[in-house]
Protein backbone atom coordinates (compact mmCIF):
# COMPACT_ATOMS: atom_id res chain seq x y z
CA UNK A 1 0.00 0.00 0.00
CA UNK A 2 1.26 3.46 -0.86
CA UNK A 3 2.04 6.08 1.80
CA UNK A 4 -0.54 8.32 0.10
CA UNK A 5 -2.98 9.39 2.91
CA UNK A 6 -6.32 7.57 2.77
CA UNK A 7 -8.31 10.83 2.77
CA UNK A 8 -6.32 11.98 -0.26
CA UNK A 9 -7.07 8.68 -2.01
CA UNK A 10 -10.78 9.26 -1.54
CA UNK A 11 -10.66 12.88 -2.72
CA UNK A 12 -8.50 12.02 -5.74
CA UNK A 13 -10.95 9.33 -6.85
CA UNK A 14 -13.94 11.66 -6.43
CA UNK A 15 -12.20 14.36 -8.47
CA UNK A 16 -11.28 11.78 -11.13
CA UNK A 17 -14.88 10.59 -11.44
CA UNK A 18 -16.20 14.15 -11.84
CA UNK A 19 -13.52 15.08 -14.40
CA UNK A 20 -14.21 11.92 -16.40
CA UNK A 21 -17.94 12.66 -16.29
CA UNK A 22 -17.36 16.15 -17.65
CA UNK A 23 -15.38 14.74 -20.60
CA UNK A 24 -18.03 12.10 -21.27
CA UNK A 25 -20.73 14.79 -21.38
CA UNK A 26 -18.85 16.68 -24.08
CA UNK A 27 -19.13 13.62 -26.33
CA UNK A 28 -22.63 12.67 -25.17
CA UNK A 29 -24.01 16.15 -25.91
CA UNK A 30 -22.30 16.45 -29.30
CA UNK A 31 -25.10 16.74 -31.91
CA UNK A 32 -22.81 15.07 -34.43
CA UNK A 33 -22.36 11.93 -32.29
CA UNK A 34 -24.16 8.93 -33.84
CA UNK A 35 -25.14 6.50 -31.08
CA UNK A 36 -26.81 4.15 -33.54
CA UNK A 37 -23.35 2.76 -34.29
CA UNK A 38 -22.95 -0.81 -33.07
CA UNK A 39 -22.01 -0.94 -29.39
CA UNK A 40 -18.25 -0.77 -28.78
CA UNK A 41 -17.53 -0.54 -32.52
CA UNK A 42 -14.18 1.05 -33.34
CA UNK A 43 -14.33 4.85 -33.21
CA UNK A 44 -17.99 4.92 -32.17
CA UNK A 45 -18.87 7.79 -29.81
CA UNK A 46 -19.31 5.25 -27.02
CA UNK A 47 -15.88 3.74 -27.60
CA UNK A 48 -14.32 7.19 -27.72
CA UNK A 49 -16.13 8.20 -24.52
CA UNK A 50 -14.97 4.99 -22.81
CA UNK A 51 -11.37 5.63 -23.75
CA UNK A 52 -11.43 9.31 -22.83
CA UNK A 53 -12.98 8.53 -19.46
CA UNK A 54 -10.41 5.78 -18.85
CA UNK A 55 -7.52 8.11 -19.73
CA UNK A 56 -8.79 10.88 -17.46
CA UNK A 57 -9.26 8.51 -14.52
CA UNK A 58 -5.90 6.77 -14.96
CA UNK A 59 -4.07 10.11 -15.24
CA UNK A 60 -5.62 11.15 -11.91
CA UNK A 61 -5.14 7.86 -10.06
CA UNK A 62 -1.61 7.03 -11.26
CA UNK A 63 -0.10 9.49 -8.80
CA UNK A 64 -1.52 7.55 -5.87
CA UNK A 65 0.86 4.65 -6.49
CA UNK A 66 -2.04 2.19 -6.19
CA UNK A 67 -2.43 -0.34 -9.07
CA UNK A 68 -5.38 0.21 -11.40
CA UNK A 69 -7.67 -2.42 -12.94
CA UNK A 70 -10.13 -0.91 -15.43
CA UNK A 71 -12.61 -2.31 -17.91
CA UNK A 72 -10.62 -0.53 -20.60
CA UNK A 73 -7.38 -2.11 -19.33
CA UNK A 74 -8.63 -5.49 -18.20
CA UNK A 75 -5.77 -7.60 -19.57
CA UNK A 76 -3.58 -7.55 -16.46
CA UNK A 77 -2.78 -11.26 -15.86
CA UNK A 78 -4.03 -12.87 -12.65
CA UNK A 79 -0.55 -14.03 -11.53
CA UNK A 80 0.37 -10.34 -11.37
CA UNK A 81 -2.75 -8.85 -9.79
CA UNK A 82 -3.34 -11.66 -7.25
CA UNK A 83 -0.44 -10.23 -5.25
CA UNK A 84 -2.09 -6.80 -5.00
CA UNK A 85 -3.05 -5.90 -1.44
CA UNK A 86 -4.93 -2.76 -2.51
CA UNK A 87 -6.00 -1.60 -5.98
CA UNK A 88 -8.38 0.67 -7.87
CA UNK A 89 -11.21 -1.03 -9.77
CA UNK A 90 -12.67 1.24 -12.45
CA UNK A 91 -15.56 1.23 -14.91
CA UNK A 92 -15.09 4.33 -17.11
CA UNK A 93 -18.72 4.13 -18.31
CA UNK A 94 -21.22 1.78 -16.68
CA UNK A 95 -24.48 1.48 -18.60
CA UNK A 96 -23.50 1.27 -22.26
CA UNK A 97 -27.06 0.53 -23.40
CA UNK A 98 -28.35 3.53 -21.48
CA UNK A 99 -25.63 5.70 -23.02
CA UNK A 100 -26.70 4.63 -26.51
CA UNK A 101 -30.38 5.21 -25.68
CA UNK A 102 -29.49 8.68 -24.38
CA UNK A 103 -31.61 8.22 -21.26
CA UNK A 104 -28.87 9.56 -18.96
CA UNK A 105 -28.73 6.45 -16.77
CA UNK A 106 -25.02 5.77 -17.08
CA UNK A 107 -22.30 6.31 -14.51
CA UNK A 108 -18.57 6.56 -13.82
CA UNK A 109 -17.54 4.00 -11.20
CA UNK A 110 -14.32 3.97 -9.15
CA UNK A 111 -13.72 1.63 -6.20
CA UNK A 112 -10.80 0.99 -3.87
CA UNK A 113 -10.39 -2.72 -3.12
CA UNK A 114 -8.41 -4.12 -0.20
CA UNK A 115 -7.85 -7.86 -0.31
CA UNK A 116 -11.07 -9.11 -1.91
CA UNK A 117 -13.34 -6.43 -0.40
CA UNK A 118 -14.35 -2.92 -1.54
CA UNK A 119 -13.51 -0.33 1.14
CA UNK A 120 -14.40 2.85 -0.77
CA UNK A 121 -16.49 3.69 -3.81
CA UNK A 122 -17.54 6.69 -5.87
CA UNK A 123 -20.26 6.77 -8.53
CA UNK A 124 -20.82 9.87 -10.64
CA UNK A 125 -23.89 10.41 -12.84
CA UNK A 126 -22.69 12.89 -15.50
CA UNK A 127 -26.08 13.90 -16.94
CA UNK A 128 -27.57 14.75 -13.53
CA UNK A 129 -24.26 15.80 -11.90
CA UNK A 130 -25.12 13.46 -9.02
CA UNK A 131 -22.31 12.13 -6.88
CA UNK A 132 -22.49 9.12 -4.58
CA UNK A 133 -19.60 7.96 -2.44
CA UNK A 134 -19.07 5.72 0.52
CA UNK A 135 -16.31 4.79 2.95
CA UNK A 136 -16.96 1.42 4.58
CA UNK A 137 -17.08 1.88 8.34
CA UNK A 138 -17.58 5.63 8.03
CA UNK A 139 -20.69 6.31 5.95
CA UNK A 140 -22.14 7.03 2.51
CA UNK A 141 -23.29 10.31 1.00
CA UNK A 142 -24.96 11.86 -2.03
CA UNK A 143 -24.80 15.35 -3.47
CA UNK A 144 -25.23 17.24 -6.72
CA UNK A 145 -22.12 19.02 -7.95
CA UNK A 146 -20.41 20.25 -11.09
CA UNK A 147 -17.39 21.60 -9.22
CA UNK A 148 -14.35 19.69 -8.07
CA UNK A 149 -14.29 19.58 -4.25
CA UNK A 150 -11.23 21.01 -2.51
CA UNK A 151 -11.57 18.72 0.48
CA UNK A 152 -13.54 15.70 1.63
CA UNK A 153 -14.74 17.67 4.66
CA UNK A 154 -16.20 20.41 2.44
CA UNK A 155 -17.92 17.83 0.25
CA UNK A 156 -19.35 15.95 3.22
CA UNK A 157 -20.80 19.14 4.69
CA UNK A 158 -22.80 19.88 1.54
CA UNK A 159 -24.00 16.29 1.11
CA UNK A 160 -26.83 14.13 2.36
CA UNK A 161 -25.97 11.02 4.35
CA UNK A 162 -27.38 7.70 3.08
CA UNK A 163 -29.82 6.10 3.44
CA UNK A 164 -31.85 9.28 3.15
CA UNK A 165 -35.25 8.12 1.85
CA UNK A 166 -38.16 7.29 4.15
CA UNK A 167 -38.79 3.60 3.57
CA UNK A 168 -41.84 3.45 5.87
CA UNK A 169 -44.21 5.43 3.66
CA UNK A 170 -44.03 3.36 0.50
CA UNK A 171 -44.57 -0.25 -0.66
CA UNK A 172 -41.70 -2.76 -0.60
CA UNK A 173 -39.72 -1.93 -3.73
CA UNK A 174 -37.68 -4.15 -6.04
CA UNK A 175 -35.37 -2.44 -8.51
CA UNK A 176 -34.37 -4.22 -11.70
CA UNK A 177 -32.36 -3.58 -14.81
CA UNK A 178 -33.86 -1.39 -17.49
CA UNK A 179 -32.09 -3.47 -20.15
CA UNK A 180 -32.07 -6.97 -18.65
CA UNK A 181 -34.84 -9.24 -17.36
CA UNK A 182 -34.91 -13.05 -17.40
CA UNK A 183 -36.93 -15.96 -15.98
CA UNK A 184 -34.82 -16.26 -12.82
CA UNK A 185 -35.45 -12.60 -12.01
CA UNK A 186 -39.18 -12.90 -12.66
CA UNK A 187 -39.36 -16.00 -10.47
CA UNK A 188 -37.52 -14.22 -7.64
CA UNK A 189 -39.88 -11.26 -7.87
CA UNK A 190 -42.89 -13.59 -7.73
CA UNK A 191 -41.47 -15.14 -4.54
CA UNK A 192 -41.06 -11.67 -3.06
CA UNK A 193 -44.69 -10.86 -3.91
CA UNK A 194 -45.79 -13.68 -1.63
CA UNK A 195 -44.14 -11.84 1.27
CA UNK A 196 -45.01 -8.32 0.05
CA UNK A 197 -48.35 -8.32 -1.84
CA UNK A 198 -48.14 -4.59 -2.60
CA UNK A 199 -44.66 -4.95 -4.05
CA UNK A 200 -43.51 -2.16 -6.34
CA UNK A 201 -41.12 -2.78 -9.26
CA UNK A 202 -38.85 -0.05 -10.61
CA UNK A 203 -36.48 -0.22 -13.58
CA UNK A 204 -33.16 1.59 -13.65
CA UNK A 205 -29.95 1.48 -15.67
CA UNK A 206 -26.32 0.88 -14.65
CA UNK A 207 -25.08 0.97 -11.05
CA UNK A 208 -27.92 3.37 -10.20
CA UNK A 209 -29.86 0.27 -9.10
CA UNK A 210 -27.35 -0.29 -6.29
CA UNK A 211 -27.47 3.41 -5.44
CA UNK A 212 -31.27 3.20 -5.08
CA UNK A 213 -30.88 0.51 -2.42
CA UNK A 214 -28.14 2.50 -0.67
CA UNK A 215 -30.39 5.58 -0.65
CA UNK A 216 -33.37 3.68 0.67
CA UNK A 217 -35.33 4.36 -2.53
CA UNK A 218 -35.51 0.57 -3.10
CA UNK A 219 -35.36 -2.39 -0.73
CA UNK A 220 -33.75 -5.05 -2.89
CA UNK A 221 -32.00 -5.52 -6.23
CA UNK A 222 -31.70 -9.12 -7.45
CA UNK A 223 -29.23 -9.73 -10.27
CA UNK A 224 -29.56 -13.07 -12.02
CA UNK A 225 -27.48 -12.13 -15.03
CA UNK A 226 -23.87 -11.45 -16.04
CA UNK A 227 -21.94 -8.54 -14.56
CA UNK A 228 -18.23 -7.90 -14.13
CA UNK A 229 -16.38 -6.89 -10.97
CA UNK A 230 -15.98 -3.28 -12.15
CA UNK A 231 -19.77 -3.04 -12.61
CA UNK A 232 -20.47 -3.60 -8.92
CA UNK A 233 -17.39 -2.66 -6.85
CA UNK A 234 -18.08 1.06 -6.33
CA UNK A 235 -21.77 0.45 -5.66
CA UNK A 236 -20.89 -2.40 -3.30
CA UNK A 237 -18.72 -0.06 -1.21
CA UNK A 238 -21.41 2.65 -1.17
CA UNK A 239 -24.15 0.16 -0.25
CA UNK A 240 -22.05 -1.36 2.53
CA UNK A 241 -21.12 2.09 3.86
CA UNK A 242 -24.85 2.88 3.96
CA UNK A 243 -25.58 -0.25 6.01
CA UNK A 244 -26.63 -2.45 3.08
CA UNK A 245 -24.71 -5.27 1.41
CA UNK A 246 -24.23 -7.32 -1.75
CA UNK A 247 -24.23 -11.07 -1.27
CA UNK A 248 -24.49 -14.13 -3.45
CA UNK A 249 -27.98 -15.53 -3.92
CA UNK A 250 -27.64 -17.45 -0.62
CA UNK A 251 -27.99 -13.95 0.91
CA UNK A 252 -25.03 -14.69 3.21
CA UNK A 253 -21.79 -14.90 1.24
CA UNK A 254 -20.38 -11.46 0.32
CA UNK A 255 -19.50 -10.76 -3.30
CA UNK A 256 -15.69 -11.03 -3.62
CA UNK A 257 -13.21 -9.21 -5.88
CA UNK A 258 -9.92 -9.77 -7.70
CA UNK A 259 -10.89 -13.31 -8.64
CA UNK A 260 -9.06 -15.09 -11.43
CA UNK A 261 -12.26 -14.82 -13.47
CA UNK A 262 -13.56 -11.26 -13.13
CA UNK A 263 -17.14 -12.32 -13.94
CA UNK A 264 -19.45 -11.92 -10.94
CA UNK A 265 -21.73 -14.72 -9.79
CA UNK A 266 -25.42 -13.84 -9.44
CA UNK A 267 -26.05 -11.59 -6.43
CA UNK A 268 -28.60 -9.71 -4.35
CA UNK A 269 -28.33 -6.16 -3.00
CA UNK A 270 -30.44 -5.45 0.09
Secondary structure as the mmCIF struct_conf table of DSSP 4:
data_model
#
loop_
_struct_conf.conf_type_id
_struct_conf.id
_struct_conf.beg_label_comp_id
_struct_conf.beg_label_asym_id
_struct_conf.beg_label_seq_id
_struct_conf.end_label_comp_id
_struct_conf.end_label_asym_id
_struct_conf.end_label_seq_id
BEND BEND1 UNK A 3 UNK A 4
HELX_RH_AL_P HELX_RH_AL_P1 UNK A 6 UNK A 28
TURN_TY1_P TURN_TY1_P1 UNK A 29 UNK A 29
TURN_TY1_P TURN_TY1_P2 UNK A 31 UNK A 32
TURN_TY1_P TURN_TY1_P3 UNK A 35 UNK A 36
BEND BEND2 UNK A 37 UNK A 37
HELX_LH_PP_P HELX_LH_PP_P1 UNK A 38 UNK A 38
TURN_TY1_P TURN_TY1_P4 UNK A 39 UNK A 40
TURN_TY1_P TURN_TY1_P5 UNK A 42 UNK A 43
HELX_RH_AL_P HELX_RH_AL_P2 UNK A 45 UNK A 61
HELX_RH_3T_P HELX_RH_3T_P1 UNK A 62 UNK A 64
TURN_TY1_P TURN_TY1_P6 UNK A 65 UNK A 65
STRN STRN1 UNK A 67 UNK A 70
HELX_RH_3T_P HELX_RH_3T_P2 UNK A 71 UNK A 73
TURN_TY1_P TURN_TY1_P7 UNK A 74 UNK A 75
HELX_RH_AL_P HELX_RH_AL_P3 UNK A 78 UNK A 81
TURN_TY1_P TURN_TY1_P8 UNK A 82 UNK A 83
BEND BEND3 UNK A 85 UNK A 85
STRN STRN2 UNK A 86 UNK A 94
HELX_RH_AL_P HELX_RH_AL_P4 UNK A 96 UNK A 101
TURN_TY1_P TURN_TY1_P9 UNK A 102 UNK A 102
BEND BEND4 UNK A 104 UNK A 104
STRN STRN3 UNK A 107 UNK A 114
TURN_TY1_P TURN_TY1_P10 UNK A 115 UNK A 116
STRN STRN4 UNK A 117 UNK A 125
TURN_TY1_P TURN_TY1_P11 UNK A 126 UNK A 129
STRN STRN5 UNK A 130 UNK A 135
TURN_TY1_P TURN_TY1_P12 UNK A 136 UNK A 138
STRN STRN6 UNK A 139 UNK A 144
BEND BEND5 UNK A 146 UNK A 147
HELX_LH_PP_P HELX_LH_PP_P2 UNK A 148 UNK A 149
BEND BEND6 UNK A 150 UNK A 150
HELX_RH_AL_P HELX_RH_AL_P5 UNK A 152 UNK A 157
TURN_TY1_P TURN_TY1_P13 UNK A 158 UNK A 158
BEND BEND7 UNK A 159 UNK A 159
STRN STRN7 UNK A 160 UNK A 162
BEND BEND8 UNK A 163 UNK A 163
BEND BEND9 UNK A 165 UNK A 165
HELX_RH_3T_P HELX_RH_3T_P3 UNK A 167 UNK A 169
BEND BEND10 UNK A 170 UNK A 170
STRN STRN8 UNK A 173 UNK A 177
BEND BEND11 UNK A 178 UNK A 179
HELX_RH_AL_P HELX_RH_AL_P6 UNK A 183 UNK A 195
TURN_TY1_P TURN_TY1_P14 UNK A 197 UNK A 198
STRN STRN9 UNK A 200 UNK A 204
TURN_TY1_P TURN_TY1_P15 UNK A 206 UNK A 207
HELX_RH_AL_P HELX_RH_AL_P7 UNK A 208 UNK A 215
TURN_TY1_P TURN_TY1_P16 UNK A 216 UNK A 216
BEND BEND12 UNK A 217 UNK A 217
BEND BEND13 UNK A 219 UNK A 219
STRN STRN10 UNK A 220 UNK A 220
STRN STRN11 UNK A 221 UNK A 223
BEND BEND14 UNK A 225 UNK A 225
STRN STRN12 UNK A 228 UNK A 228
HELX_RH_AL_P HELX_RH_AL_P8 UNK A 229 UNK A 241
TURN_TY1_P TURN_TY1_P17 UNK A 242 UNK A 243
STRN STRN13 UNK A 246 UNK A 248
TURN_TY1_P TURN_TY1_P18 UNK A 249 UNK A 250
BEND BEND15 UNK A 251 UNK A 253
STRN STRN14 UNK A 254 UNK A 254
HELX_LH_PP_P HELX_LH_PP_P3 UNK A 255 UNK A 255
BEND BEND16 UNK A 258 UNK A 258
BEND BEND17 UNK A 260 UNK A 261
STRN STRN15 UNK A 263 UNK A 263
HELX_LH_PP_P HELX_LH_PP_P4 UNK A 264 UNK A 266
STRN STRN16 UNK A 267 UNK A 269
#
